[in-house]
Amino acid sequence: MSLSAAQASSNSSPSKDFIGKSVVTLDDLTTEQIELLLRKAQYIDANRKLVSHTCDGRIIATLFYEPSTRTRLSFETAMLRLGGQVIGFAGAQLASVSKGESIADTLKTVENFVDVMAIRHPKEGAALVASHAVNIPVINAGDGGHMHPTQTLADLCTLQSRFGRINNLTVGLCGDLTFGRTVHSLIETLCRFGNVNFVLISPDELKTPQYVIDRINATDNCTYVEVKDLVSVIGDLDVLYMTRVQQERFFNEDDYLRLRDTYILDEDKMRLAKKDMAVLHPLPRVNEISVDVDNDPRAAYFEQVKNGMLMRMALECSVLGDELPGFDPDGID
Ligand code: CP
């Protein structure tokens, strides 16, 4: 990717403008910066040893007020693989928040110890509050039912590696489209790359929020349809993004029990799909993808996990301004 004339003449660059940046949503990054991260992730994967001291002396704090396996461990592994170190907590019950400390006070404390922090919190907007409270980069690792930008980076990396592009695709999103924050981040970001037909597959109770629909409507070259039936549309899809019904965000247990198994992707349904369709899922899954799909070459959800680590490596060194040895940010590696 080469710099646009405007960027070149204004003395700014996607690489330079990254330094110190907080990422609450992917709207905090330019399209060029997202493309730069995709290139960096590919470079990191091919040059793991060469990049292993990129962040020597750096420390990331992972502050997880909600459960996580993939996101926390991949943020941490990412920093360790770049030569840095990690502190943090997983589960606020062990931190002073359990004594009544505010998020802002916790962050202003941790800010003194580290260079960058990743925060997951059950409340929508918590990452934005965090980013205003401190003077180091804050990366949103998921805020309630709102956004999960680094999961979207993993998703984009997976689409890029499967299709060689992240546009001109028919993308089905299936399951809990109300509370599934990964869905919201992904739709908003794919709209920026354009030419995506979204097929939004959910029961009436779990439809996509209006602010996300508004984003599709505001994008000239993207379309959407809302349907309830997966079987009738699966044959049209390039990508099927399955999601878990988010039990922890339901107010009513009966509603959760009624809706949790609305969609189960299995071998029979996969027979109706295109031969090169990609099945994505941010994980964890419960029942929505049968394990008999795991060995199907179209199953891409464990690739997503690896890509999540690579993209977090790319993001961490970028916001810290630590350059990957041998990487040419202007496009000729
Ligand atoms: N995809 C994802 O956010 O997984 P975790 O909840 O395990 O971090």
py3Dmol code that shows the C-alpha trace and the ligand (Angstrom):
import py3Dmol

protein = """\
ATOM      1  CA  MET A   1       0.000   0.000   0.000  1.00  0.00           C
ATOM      2  CA  SER A   2       1.405   3.404  -0.867  1.00  0.00           C
ATOM      3  CA  LEU A   3       0.687   6.685   0.852  1.00  0.00           C
ATOM      4  CA  SER A   4      -1.965   8.868  -0.698  1.00  0.00           C
ATOM      5  CA  ALA A   5      -0.764  12.153  -2.124  1.00  0.00           C
ATOM      6  CA  ALA A   6      -2.671  14.030   0.566  1.00  0.00           C
ATOM      7  CA  GLN A   7      -0.979  12.119   3.364  1.00  0.00           C
ATOM      8  CA  ALA A   8       2.431  12.470   1.801  1.00  0.00           C
ATOM      9  CA  SER A   9       2.057  16.220   1.389  1.00  0.00           C
ATOM     10  CA  SER A  10       0.609  16.766   4.879  1.00  0.00           C
ATOM     11  CA  ASN A  11       3.624  15.123   6.532  1.00  0.00           C
ATOM     12  CA  SER A  12       1.391  12.585   8.267  1.00  0.00           C
ATOM     13  CA  SER A  13       1.391   8.836   7.771  1.00  0.00           C
ATOM     14  CA  PRO A  14      -0.759   5.926   8.958  1.00  0.00           C
ATOM     15  CA  SER A  15       2.269   4.630  10.822  1.00  0.00           C
ATOM     16  CA  LYS A  16       3.269   7.864  12.567  1.00  0.00           C
ATOM     17  CA  ASP A  17      -0.298   8.831  13.456  1.00  0.00           C
ATOM     18  CA  PHE A  18      -0.743   5.537  15.314  1.00  0.00           C
ATOM     19  CA  ILE A  19       1.583   6.438  18.157  1.00  0.00           C
ATOM     20  CA  GLY A  20      -0.208   6.929  21.471  1.00  0.00           C
ATOM     21  CA  LYS A  21      -3.602   6.207  19.925  1.00  0.00           C
ATOM     22  CA  SER A  22      -6.418   4.629  21.929  1.00  0.00           C
ATOM     23  CA  VAL A  23      -8.701   2.220  20.077  1.00  0.00           C
ATOM     24  CA  VAL A  24     -12.217   2.231  21.491  1.00  0.00           C
ATOM     25  CA  THR A  25     -13.873   1.423  18.168  1.00  0.00           C
ATOM     26  CA  LEU A  26     -12.301   0.880  14.768  1.00  0.00           C
ATOM     27  CA  ASP A  27     -13.596   4.332  13.842  1.00  0.00           C
ATOM     28  CA  ASP A  28     -10.543   5.503  15.816  1.00  0.00           C
ATOM     29  CA  LEU A  29      -8.388   4.142  12.987  1.00  0.00           C
ATOM     30  CA  THR A  30      -8.270   5.272   9.384  1.00  0.00           C
ATOM     31  CA  THR A  31      -8.883   2.746   6.643  1.00  0.00           C
ATOM     32  CA  GLU A  32      -5.176   3.051   5.767  1.00  0.00           C
ATOM     33  CA  GLN A  33      -4.252   2.176   9.352  1.00  0.00           C
ATOM     34  CA  ILE A  34      -6.464  -0.926   9.309  1.00  0.00           C
ATOM     35  CA  GLU A  35      -4.819  -1.975   6.028  1.00  0.00           C
ATOM     36  CA  LEU A  36      -1.415  -1.311   7.592  1.00  0.00           C
ATOM     37  CA  LEU A  37      -2.284  -3.613  10.524  1.00  0.00           C
ATOM     38  CA  LEU A  38      -3.291  -6.360   8.094  1.00  0.00           C
ATOM     39  CA  ARG A  39       0.065  -6.051   6.341  1.00  0.00           C
ATOM     40  CA  LYS A  40       1.940  -5.976   9.638  1.00  0.00           C
ATOM     41  CA  ALA A  41       0.152  -9.112  10.866  1.00  0.00           C
ATOM     42  CA  GLN A  42       1.131 -10.959   7.704  1.00  0.00           C
ATOM     43  CA  TYR A  43       4.725  -9.767   8.122  1.00  0.00           C
ATOM     44  CA  ILE A  44       4.825 -10.784  11.797  1.00  0.00           C
ATOM     45  CA  ASP A  45       3.550 -14.266  10.957  1.00  0.00           C
ATOM     46  CA  ALA A  46       6.334 -14.719   8.408  1.00  0.00           C
ATOM     47  CA  ASN A  47       9.057 -13.195  10.620  1.00  0.00           C
ATOM     48  CA  ARG A  48       8.272 -14.327  14.170  1.00  0.00           C
ATOM     49  CA  LYS A  49      11.894 -14.547  15.357  1.00  0.00           C
ATOM     50  CA  LEU A  50      12.927 -11.293  13.723  1.00  0.00           C
ATOM     51  CA  VAL A  51      10.156  -9.328  15.486  1.00  0.00           C
ATOM     52  CA  SER A  52      10.592 -10.979  18.882  1.00  0.00           C
ATOM     53  CA  HIS A  53      12.354  -7.964  20.463  1.00  0.00           C
ATOM     54  CA  THR A  54      10.200  -5.227  18.933  1.00  0.00           C
ATOM     55  CA  CYS A  55       8.661  -4.283  22.297  1.00  0.00           C
ATOM     56  CA  ASP A  56      11.580  -5.039  24.624  1.00  0.00           C
ATOM     57  CA  GLY A  57      11.116  -3.148  27.879  1.00  0.00           C
ATOM     58  CA  ARG A  58       7.397  -2.483  27.311  1.00  0.00           C
ATOM     59  CA  ILE A  59       4.601  -3.607  29.629  1.00  0.00           C
ATOM     60  CA  ILE A  60       0.921  -4.073  28.830  1.00  0.00           C
ATOM     61  CA  ALA A  61      -1.809  -4.206  31.510  1.00  0.00           C
ATOM     62  CA  THR A  62      -4.750  -6.463  30.752  1.00  0.00           C
ATOM     63  CA  LEU A  63      -7.642  -5.315  32.940  1.00  0.00           C
ATOM     64  CA  PHE A  64     -10.488  -7.775  32.473  1.00  0.00           C
ATOM     65  CA  TYR A  65     -13.621  -7.057  34.478  1.00  0.00           C
ATOM     66  CA  GLU A  66     -15.448  -9.786  32.501  1.00  0.00           C
ATOM     67  CA  PRO A  67     -14.510 -13.394  31.655  1.00  0.00           C
ATOM     68  CA  SER A  68     -12.311 -14.056  28.634  1.00  0.00           C
ATOM     69  CA  THR A  69     -10.093 -16.774  27.258  1.00  0.00           C
ATOM     70  CA  ARG A  70      -9.012 -15.731  23.754  1.00  0.00           C
ATOM     71  CA  THR A  71      -8.887 -11.964  24.022  1.00  0.00           C
ATOM     72  CA  ARG A  72      -6.949 -11.686  27.265  1.00  0.00           C
ATOM     73  CA  LEU A  73      -4.537 -14.512  26.510  1.00  0.00           C
ATOM     74  CA  SER A  74      -3.889 -13.249  22.994  1.00  0.00           C
ATOM     75  CA  PHE A  75      -3.255  -9.665  24.151  1.00  0.00           C
ATOM     76  CA  GLU A  76      -0.795 -11.091  26.653  1.00  0.00           C
ATOM     77  CA  THR A  77       0.831 -13.558  24.250  1.00  0.00           C
ATOM     78  CA  ALA A  78       1.110 -10.788  21.672  1.00  0.00           C
ATOM     79  CA  MET A  79       3.162  -8.619  24.028  1.00  0.00           C
ATOM     80  CA  LEU A  80       5.273 -11.561  25.212  1.00  0.00           C
ATOM     81  CA  ARG A  81       6.026 -12.563  21.600  1.00  0.00           C
ATOM     82  CA  LEU A  82       7.164  -8.992  20.907  1.00  0.00           C
ATOM     83  CA  GLY A  83       9.586  -9.101  23.837  1.00  0.00           C
ATOM     84  CA  GLY A  84       7.473  -7.134  26.326  1.00  0.00           C
ATOM     85  CA  GLN A  85       5.858  -8.096  29.615  1.00  0.00           C
ATOM     86  CA  VAL A  86       2.371  -8.289  31.092  1.00  0.00           C
ATOM     87  CA  ILE A  87       0.548  -7.376  34.295  1.00  0.00           C
ATOM     88  CA  GLY A  88      -3.156  -7.300  35.014  1.00  0.00           C
ATOM     89  CA  PHE A  89      -6.170  -9.026  36.486  1.00  0.00           C
ATOM     90  CA  ALA A  90      -8.774 -11.415  35.182  1.00  0.00           C
ATOM     91  CA  GLY A  91     -11.868 -11.010  37.292  1.00  0.00           C
ATOM     92  CA  ALA A  92     -12.426  -7.798  39.203  1.00  0.00           C
ATOM     93  CA  GLN A  93     -13.133  -9.699  42.440  1.00  0.00           C
ATOM     94  CA  LEU A  94      -9.399  -9.959  43.035  1.00  0.00           C
ATOM     95  CA  ALA A  95      -8.687  -6.275  42.416  1.00  0.00           C
ATOM     96  CA  SER A  96      -9.507  -3.237  44.540  1.00  0.00           C
ATOM     97  CA  VAL A  97     -12.651  -2.622  42.492  1.00  0.00           C
ATOM     98  CA  SER A  98     -14.176  -5.195  44.876  1.00  0.00           C
ATOM     99  CA  LYS A  99     -13.533  -2.652  47.657  1.00  0.00           C
ATOM    100  CA  GLY A 100     -15.422  -0.017  45.711  1.00  0.00           C
ATOM    101  CA  GLU A 101     -12.664   1.595  43.652  1.00  0.00           C
ATOM    102  CA  SER A 102     -13.843   3.382  40.476  1.00  0.00           C
ATOM    103  CA  ILE A 103     -12.576   2.355  37.040  1.00  0.00           C
ATOM    104  CA  ALA A 104     -10.974   5.774  36.626  1.00  0.00           C
ATOM    105  CA  ASP A 105      -8.987   5.430  39.870  1.00  0.00           C
ATOM    106  CA  THR A 106      -7.858   1.922  38.939  1.00  0.00           C
ATOM    107  CA  LEU A 107      -6.704   3.111  35.540  1.00  0.00           C
ATOM    108  CA  LYS A 108      -4.945   6.215  36.853  1.00  0.00           C
ATOM    109  CA  THR A 109      -3.064   3.871  39.183  1.00  0.00           C
ATOM    110  CA  VAL A 110      -2.146   1.273  36.563  1.00  0.00           C
ATOM    111  CA  GLU A 111      -1.110   4.038  34.141  1.00  0.00           C
ATOM    112  CA  ASN A 112       1.971   4.569  36.316  1.00  0.00           C
ATOM    113  CA  PHE A 113       3.114   0.998  35.790  1.00  0.00           C
ATOM    114  CA  VAL A 114       2.648   0.277  32.080  1.00  0.00           C
ATOM    115  CA  ASP A 115       2.925   1.599  28.519  1.00  0.00           C
ATOM    116  CA  VAL A 116      -0.435   0.431  27.132  1.00  0.00           C
ATOM    117  CA  MET A 117      -3.573  -1.162  28.538  1.00  0.00           C
ATOM    118  CA  ALA A 118      -6.348  -3.408  27.249  1.00  0.00           C
ATOM    119  CA  ILE A 119      -9.644  -3.274  29.106  1.00  0.00           C
ATOM    120  CA  ARG A 120     -12.748  -5.462  28.997  1.00  0.00           C
ATOM    121  CA  HIS A 121     -15.787  -4.316  30.944  1.00  0.00           C
ATOM    122  CA  PRO A 122     -19.480  -5.309  31.072  1.00  0.00           C
ATOM    123  CA  LYS A 123     -20.662  -1.705  30.646  1.00  0.00           C
ATOM    124  CA  GLU A 124     -21.005  -0.115  27.207  1.00  0.00           C
ATOM    125  CA  GLY A 125     -18.801   2.971  27.051  1.00  0.00           C
ATOM    126  CA  ALA A 126     -16.352   1.827  29.748  1.00  0.00           C
ATOM    127  CA  ALA A 127     -13.429   1.774  27.306  1.00  0.00           C
ATOM    128  CA  LEU A 128     -14.216   5.315  26.173  1.00  0.00           C
ATOM    129  CA  VAL A 129     -14.269   6.504  29.782  1.00  0.00           C
ATOM    130  CA  ALA A 130     -10.986   4.683  30.337  1.00  0.00           C
ATOM    131  CA  SER A 131      -9.360   6.312  27.315  1.00  0.00           C
ATOM    132  CA  HIS A 132     -10.255   9.753  28.681  1.00  0.00           C
ATOM    133  CA  ALA A 133      -8.972   8.948  32.163  1.00  0.00           C
ATOM    134  CA  VAL A 134      -5.354   8.197  31.252  1.00  0.00           C
ATOM    135  CA  ASN A 135      -2.539   9.425  29.012  1.00  0.00           C
ATOM    136  CA  ILE A 136      -1.418   6.097  27.566  1.00  0.00           C
ATOM    137  CA  PRO A 137      -3.109   4.096  24.791  1.00  0.00           C
ATOM    138  CA  VAL A 138      -6.218   2.171  25.872  1.00  0.00           C
ATOM    139  CA  ILE A 139      -7.460  -0.686  23.709  1.00  0.00           C
ATOM    140  CA  ASN A 140     -11.068  -1.793  24.041  1.00  0.00           C
ATOM    141  CA  ALA A 141     -11.155  -5.556  24.591  1.00  0.00           C
ATOM    142  CA  GLY A 142     -14.977  -5.565  24.586  1.00  0.00           C
ATOM    143  CA  ASP A 143     -17.405  -3.168  26.302  1.00  0.00           C
ATOM    144  CA  GLY A 144     -20.736  -4.768  27.144  1.00  0.00           C
ATOM    145  CA  GLY A 145     -22.915  -5.313  24.070  1.00  0.00           C
ATOM    146  CA  HIS A 146     -21.300  -2.391  22.236  1.00  0.00           C
ATOM    147  CA  MET A 147     -18.018  -3.071  20.386  1.00  0.00           C
ATOM    148  CA  HIS A 148     -15.079  -5.476  20.207  1.00  0.00           C
ATOM    149  CA  PRO A 149     -12.653  -3.851  17.764  1.00  0.00           C
ATOM    150  CA  THR A 150      -9.751  -6.270  18.094  1.00  0.00           C
ATOM    151  CA  GLN A 151     -12.057  -9.223  17.396  1.00  0.00           C
ATOM    152  CA  THR A 152     -12.983  -7.408  14.196  1.00  0.00           C
ATOM    153  CA  LEU A 153      -9.300  -7.084  13.340  1.00  0.00           C
ATOM    154  CA  ALA A 154      -9.049 -10.876  13.733  1.00  0.00           C
ATOM    155  CA  ASP A 155     -12.126 -11.315  11.527  1.00  0.00           C
ATOM    156  CA  LEU A 156     -10.754  -9.018   8.808  1.00  0.00           C
ATOM    157  CA  CYS A 157      -7.422 -10.844   8.827  1.00  0.00           C
ATOM    158  CA  THR A 158      -9.277 -14.139   8.392  1.00  0.00           C
ATOM    159  CA  LEU A 159     -11.344 -12.815   5.469  1.00  0.00           C
ATOM    160  CA  GLN A 160      -8.204 -11.416   3.869  1.00  0.00           C
ATOM    161  CA  SER A 161      -6.419 -14.735   4.143  1.00  0.00           C
ATOM    162  CA  ARG A 162      -9.415 -16.787   2.927  1.00  0.00           C
ATOM    163  CA  PHE A 163     -10.590 -14.552   0.060  1.00  0.00           C
ATOM    164  CA  GLY A 164      -7.672 -12.194  -0.628  1.00  0.00           C
ATOM    165  CA  ARG A 165     -10.049  -9.274   0.014  1.00  0.00           C
ATOM    166  CA  ILE A 166     -12.382  -7.868   2.653  1.00  0.00           C
ATOM    167  CA  ASN A 167     -14.996  -6.440   0.289  1.00  0.00           C
ATOM    168  CA  ASN A 168     -17.224  -7.700  -2.533  1.00  0.00           C
ATOM    169  CA  LEU A 169     -18.666 -10.344  -0.245  1.00  0.00           C
ATOM    170  CA  THR A 170     -22.082 -11.585   0.842  1.00  0.00           C
ATOM    171  CA  VAL A 171     -21.783 -11.884   4.606  1.00  0.00           C
ATOM    172  CA  GLY A 172     -24.397 -13.672   6.713  1.00  0.00           C
ATOM    173  CA  LEU A 173     -24.423 -12.882  10.425  1.00  0.00           C
ATOM    174  CA  CYS A 174     -26.454 -15.341  12.437  1.00  0.00           C
ATOM    175  CA  GLY A 175     -27.688 -15.585  16.015  1.00  0.00           C
ATOM    176  CA  ASP A 176     -27.629 -12.904  18.683  1.00  0.00           C
ATOM    177  CA  LEU A 177     -27.304  -9.747  16.616  1.00  0.00           C
ATOM    178  CA  THR A 178     -28.618  -7.564  19.461  1.00  0.00           C
ATOM    179  CA  PHE A 179     -26.002  -8.244  22.122  1.00  0.00           C
ATOM    180  CA  GLY A 180     -23.230  -9.652  19.918  1.00  0.00           C
ATOM    181  CA  ARG A 181     -20.697  -6.818  20.078  1.00  0.00           C
ATOM    182  CA  THR A 182     -18.420  -8.547  17.562  1.00  0.00           C
ATOM    183  CA  VAL A 183     -21.216  -8.322  14.993  1.00  0.00           C
ATOM    184  CA  HIS A 184     -21.618  -4.580  15.534  1.00  0.00           C
ATOM    185  CA  SER A 185     -17.911  -3.893  15.146  1.00  0.00           C
ATOM    186  CA  LEU A 186     -17.640  -6.107  12.068  1.00  0.00           C
ATOM    187  CA  ILE A 187     -20.609  -4.589  10.219  1.00  0.00           C
ATOM    188  CA  GLU A 188     -19.463  -1.029  10.895  1.00  0.00           C
ATOM    189  CA  THR A 189     -15.949  -1.818   9.682  1.00  0.00           C
ATOM    190  CA  LEU A 190     -16.947  -3.807   6.584  1.00  0.00           C
ATOM    191  CA  CYS A 191     -19.141  -0.851   5.554  1.00  0.00           C
ATOM    192  CA  ARG A 192     -15.945   1.200   5.290  1.00  0.00           C
ATOM    193  CA  PHE A 193     -14.455  -1.218   2.781  1.00  0.00           C
ATOM    194  CA  GLY A 194     -17.679  -1.355   0.773  1.00  0.00           C
ATOM    195  CA  ASN A 195     -19.572  -3.644  -1.577  1.00  0.00           C
ATOM    196  CA  VAL A 196     -20.839  -5.964   1.125  1.00  0.00           C
ATOM    197  CA  ASN A 197     -24.292  -7.534   1.105  1.00  0.00           C
ATOM    198  CA  PHE A 198     -25.263  -8.266   4.704  1.00  0.00           C
ATOM    199  CA  VAL A 199     -27.742 -11.049   5.440  1.00  0.00           C
ATOM    200  CA  LEU A 200     -28.842 -10.548   9.050  1.00  0.00           C
ATOM    201  CA  ILE A 201     -30.222 -13.834  10.365  1.00  0.00           C
ATOM    202  CA  SER A 202     -31.874 -13.682  13.785  1.00  0.00           C
ATOM    203  CA  PRO A 203     -35.131 -14.170  15.631  1.00  0.00           C
ATOM    204  CA  ASP A 204     -37.216 -11.000  16.121  1.00  0.00           C
ATOM    205  CA  GLU A 205     -36.008 -10.699  19.718  1.00  0.00           C
ATOM    206  CA  LEU A 206     -32.318 -10.580  18.711  1.00  0.00           C
ATOM    207  CA  LYS A 207     -32.298  -8.253  15.704  1.00  0.00           C
ATOM    208  CA  THR A 208     -29.469  -5.885  14.831  1.00  0.00           C
ATOM    209  CA  PRO A 209     -29.618  -2.551  16.725  1.00  0.00           C
ATOM    210  CA  GLN A 210     -30.866   0.446  14.754  1.00  0.00           C
ATOM    211  CA  TYR A 211     -27.570   2.341  15.067  1.00  0.00           C
ATOM    212  CA  VAL A 212     -25.823  -0.476  13.202  1.00  0.00           C
ATOM    213  CA  ILE A 213     -28.565  -0.643  10.549  1.00  0.00           C
ATOM    214  CA  ASP A 214     -28.223   3.135  10.151  1.00  0.00           C
ATOM    215  CA  ARG A 215     -24.553   2.647   9.365  1.00  0.00           C
ATOM    216  CA  ILE A 216     -25.369   0.201   6.548  1.00  0.00           C
ATOM    217  CA  ASN A 217     -28.055   2.562   5.222  1.00  0.00           C
ATOM    218  CA  ALA A 218     -25.558   5.418   5.211  1.00  0.00           C
ATOM    219  CA  THR A 219     -23.150   3.393   3.029  1.00  0.00           C
ATOM    220  CA  ASP A 220     -23.889   3.718  -0.692  1.00  0.00           C
ATOM    221  CA  ASN A 221     -22.562   0.383  -1.856  1.00  0.00           C
ATOM    222  CA  CYS A 222     -23.711  -1.905   0.982  1.00  0.00           C
ATOM    223  CA  THR A 223     -27.106  -3.588   1.322  1.00  0.00           C
ATOM    224  CA  TYR A 224     -28.844  -5.678   3.957  1.00  0.00           C
ATOM    225  CA  VAL A 225     -31.780  -8.014   4.411  1.00  0.00           C
ATOM    226  CA  GLU A 226     -33.139  -9.301   7.714  1.00  0.00           C
ATOM    227  CA  VAL A 227     -34.336 -12.920   7.753  1.00  0.00           C
ATOM    228  CA  LYS A 228     -35.183 -15.528  10.383  1.00  0.00           C
ATOM    229  CA  ASP A 229     -34.317 -18.707   8.489  1.00  0.00           C
ATOM    230  CA  LEU A 230     -30.696 -19.794   8.004  1.00  0.00           C
ATOM    231  CA  VAL A 231     -31.393 -22.723   5.666  1.00  0.00           C
ATOM    232  CA  SER A 232     -33.102 -20.600   3.009  1.00  0.00           C
ATOM    233  CA  VAL A 233     -30.123 -18.204   2.652  1.00  0.00           C
ATOM    234  CA  ILE A 234     -27.018 -20.274   3.433  1.00  0.00           C
ATOM    235  CA  GLY A 235     -26.429 -21.120  -0.245  1.00  0.00           C
ATOM    236  CA  ASP A 236     -26.037 -17.404  -1.096  1.00  0.00           C
ATOM    237  CA  LEU A 237     -23.312 -16.659   1.440  1.00  0.00           C
ATOM    238  CA  ASP A 238     -19.551 -16.209   1.019  1.00  0.00           C
ATOM    239  CA  VAL A 239     -19.173 -15.875   4.771  1.00  0.00           C
ATOM    240  CA  LEU A 240     -21.336 -17.210   7.596  1.00  0.00           C
ATOM    241  CA  TYR A 241     -20.526 -15.477  10.900  1.00  0.00           C
ATOM    242  CA  MET A 242     -22.177 -17.502  13.669  1.00  0.00           C
ATOM    243  CA  THR A 243     -22.625 -16.023  17.142  1.00  0.00           C
ATOM    244  CA  ARG A 244     -23.482 -17.288  20.606  1.00  0.00           C
ATOM    245  CA  VAL A 245     -26.673 -16.134  22.289  1.00  0.00           C
ATOM    246  CA  GLN A 246     -25.209 -13.919  25.021  1.00  0.00           C
ATOM    247  CA  GLN A 247     -26.715 -15.345  28.204  1.00  0.00           C
ATOM    248  CA  GLU A 248     -24.918 -12.803  30.410  1.00  0.00           C
ATOM    249  CA  ARG A 249     -26.717  -9.857  28.759  1.00  0.00           C
ATOM    250  CA  PHE A 250     -30.267 -11.235  29.057  1.00  0.00           C
ATOM    251  CA  PHE A 251     -32.566  -9.808  31.703  1.00  0.00           C
ATOM    252  CA  ASN A 252     -34.775 -12.876  31.696  1.00  0.00           C
ATOM    253  CA  GLU A 253     -33.513 -16.486  31.968  1.00  0.00           C
ATOM    254  CA  ASP A 254     -36.664 -17.888  30.301  1.00  0.00           C
ATOM    255  CA  ASP A 255     -36.026 -15.784  27.194  1.00  0.00           C
ATOM    256  CA  TYR A 256     -32.450 -17.042  27.040  1.00  0.00           C
ATOM    257  CA  LEU A 257     -33.519 -20.686  27.344  1.00  0.00           C
ATOM    258  CA  ARG A 258     -36.150 -20.210  24.631  1.00  0.00           C
ATOM    259  CA  LEU A 259     -33.751 -18.545  22.173  1.00  0.00           C
ATOM    260  CA  ARG A 260     -30.351 -20.140  22.822  1.00  0.00           C
ATOM    261  CA  ASP A 261     -30.670 -23.008  20.320  1.00  0.00           C
ATOM    262  CA  THR A 262     -32.497 -21.131  17.565  1.00  0.00           C
ATOM    263  CA  TYR A 263     -29.652 -21.825  15.118  1.00  0.00           C
ATOM    264  CA  ILE A 264     -27.375 -24.835  15.084  1.00  0.00           C
ATOM    265  CA  LEU A 265     -24.995 -25.145  12.144  1.00  0.00           C
ATOM    266  CA  ASP A 266     -24.312 -28.791  11.344  1.00  0.00           C
ATOM    267  CA  GLU A 267     -23.068 -30.989   8.501  1.00  0.00           C
ATOM    268  CA  ASP A 268     -26.525 -31.146   6.896  1.00  0.00           C
ATOM    269  CA  LYS A 269     -26.755 -27.360   6.615  1.00  0.00           C
ATOM    270  CA  MET A 270     -23.141 -27.146   5.409  1.00  0.00           C
ATOM    271  CA  ARG A 271     -24.116 -29.346   2.429  1.00  0.00           C
ATOM    272  CA  LEU A 272     -26.320 -26.463   1.235  1.00  0.00           C
ATOM    273  CA  ALA A 273     -23.491 -23.912   1.399  1.00  0.00           C
ATOM    274  CA  LYS A 274     -20.988 -22.815  -1.259  1.00  0.00           C
ATOM    275  CA  LYS A 275     -17.867 -24.960  -1.532  1.00  0.00           C
ATOM    276  CA  ASP A 276     -15.673 -22.004  -0.527  1.00  0.00           C
ATOM    277  CA  MET A 277     -17.916 -20.389   2.078  1.00  0.00           C
ATOM    278  CA  ALA A 278     -16.021 -19.486   5.256  1.00  0.00           C
ATOM    279  CA  VAL A 279     -17.595 -20.148   8.645  1.00  0.00           C
ATOM    280  CA  LEU A 280     -16.455 -17.642  11.260  1.00  0.00           C
ATOM    281  CA  HIS A 281     -17.337 -17.456  14.955  1.00  0.00           C
ATOM    282  CA  PRO A 282     -15.673 -15.197  17.537  1.00  0.00           C
ATOM    283  CA  LEU A 283     -15.923 -18.020  20.111  1.00  0.00           C
ATOM    284  CA  PRO A 284     -16.693 -19.201  22.711  1.00  0.00           C
ATOM    285  CA  ARG A 285     -19.384 -21.357  21.131  1.00  0.00           C
ATOM    286  CA  VAL A 286     -22.054 -23.160  23.059  1.00  0.00           C
ATOM    287  CA  ASN A 287     -24.314 -25.220  20.741  1.00  0.00           C
ATOM    288  CA  GLU A 288     -24.557 -23.007  17.665  1.00  0.00           C
ATOM    289  CA  ILE A 289     -21.913 -24.883  15.648  1.00  0.00           C
ATOM    290  CA  SER A 290     -21.914 -28.635  15.904  1.00  0.00           C
ATOM    291  CA  VAL A 291     -18.430 -30.089  16.470  1.00  0.00           C
ATOM    292  CA  ASP A 292     -18.916 -32.173  13.318  1.00  0.00           C
ATOM    293  CA  VAL A 293     -18.322 -28.945  11.338  1.00  0.00           C
ATOM    294  CA  ASP A 294     -14.852 -28.445  12.869  1.00  0.00           C
ATOM    295  CA  ASN A 295     -13.085 -30.688  10.356  1.00  0.00           C
ATOM    296  CA  ASP A 296     -14.790 -29.069   7.372  1.00  0.00           C
ATOM    297  CA  PRO A 297     -12.180 -26.978   5.506  1.00  0.00           C
ATOM    298  CA  ARG A 298     -14.692 -24.126   5.465  1.00  0.00           C
ATOM    299  CA  ALA A 299     -14.514 -23.842   9.281  1.00  0.00           C
ATOM    300  CA  ALA A 300     -12.287 -20.813   9.944  1.00  0.00           C
ATOM    301  CA  TYR A 301     -12.962 -20.129  13.625  1.00  0.00           C
ATOM    302  CA  PHE A 302      -9.720 -21.487  15.047  1.00  0.00           C
ATOM    303  CA  GLU A 303      -7.789 -19.618  12.337  1.00  0.00           C
ATOM    304  CA  GLN A 304      -9.527 -16.499  13.661  1.00  0.00           C
ATOM    305  CA  VAL A 305      -7.953 -17.113  17.066  1.00  0.00           C
ATOM    306  CA  LYS A 306      -4.444 -17.203  15.599  1.00  0.00           C
ATOM    307  CA  ASN A 307      -5.174 -14.150  13.481  1.00  0.00           C
ATOM    308  CA  GLY A 308      -6.390 -12.350  16.601  1.00  0.00           C
ATOM    309  CA  MET A 309      -2.997 -12.778  18.206  1.00  0.00           C
ATOM    310  CA  LEU A 310      -1.184 -11.559  15.077  1.00  0.00           C
ATOM    311  CA  MET A 311      -3.417  -8.494  14.756  1.00  0.00           C
ATOM    312  CA  ARG A 312      -2.994  -7.669  18.456  1.00  0.00           C
ATOM    313  CA  MET A 313       0.780  -7.908  17.991  1.00  0.00           C
ATOM    314  CA  ALA A 314       0.469  -5.494  15.063  1.00  0.00           C
ATOM    315  CA  LEU A 315      -1.733  -3.137  17.077  1.00  0.00           C
ATOM    316  CA  GLU A 316       0.373  -3.163  20.240  1.00  0.00           C
ATOM    317  CA  CYS A 317       3.631  -2.267  18.500  1.00  0.00           C
ATOM    318  CA  SER A 318       1.835   0.339  16.369  1.00  0.00           C
ATOM    319  CA  VAL A 319       0.274   2.299  19.236  1.00  0.00           C
ATOM    320  CA  LEU A 320       3.611   2.174  21.061  1.00  0.00           C
ATOM    321  CA  GLY A 321       5.498   3.408  17.981  1.00  0.00           C
ATOM    322  CA  ASP A 322       7.820   0.392  18.128  1.00  0.00           C
ATOM    323  CA  GLU A 323       8.934  -0.438  14.605  1.00  0.00           C
ATOM    324  CA  LEU A 324       9.015  -4.013  13.356  1.00  0.00           C
ATOM    325  CA  PRO A 325      12.570  -4.758  12.150  1.00  0.00           C
ATOM    326  CA  GLY A 326      12.678  -4.986   8.354  1.00  0.00           C
ATOM    327  CA  PHE A 327       9.060  -3.923   7.815  1.00  0.00           C
ATOM    328  CA  ASP A 328       8.470  -1.147   5.294  1.00  0.00           C
ATOM    329  CA  PRO A 329       5.389   0.840   6.405  1.00  0.00           C
ATOM    330  CA  ASP A 330       5.142   2.396   2.954  1.00  0.00           C
ATOM    331  CA  GLY A 331       4.498  -0.924   1.334  1.00  0.00           C
ATOM    332  CA  ILE A 332       7.652  -2.508  -0.044  1.00  0.00           C
ATOM    333  CA  ASP A 333       8.706  -5.220   2.426  1.00  0.00           C
TER     334      ASP A 333
END
"""
ligand_1 = """\
8
CP
N -13.871 -13.759 21.080
C -13.730 -13.449 22.386
O -13.876 -12.285 22.770
O -13.456 -14.507 23.192
P -13.172 -14.398 24.758
O -14.460 -13.944 25.411
O -12.746 -15.765 25.187
O -12.115 -13.365 24.961
"""
view = py3Dmol.view(width=600, height=400)
view.addModel(protein, "pdb")
view.setStyle({"model": 0}, {"cartoon": {"style": "trace"}})
view.addModel(ligand_1, "xyz")
view.setStyle({"model": 1}, {"stick": {}})
view.zoomTo()
view.show()
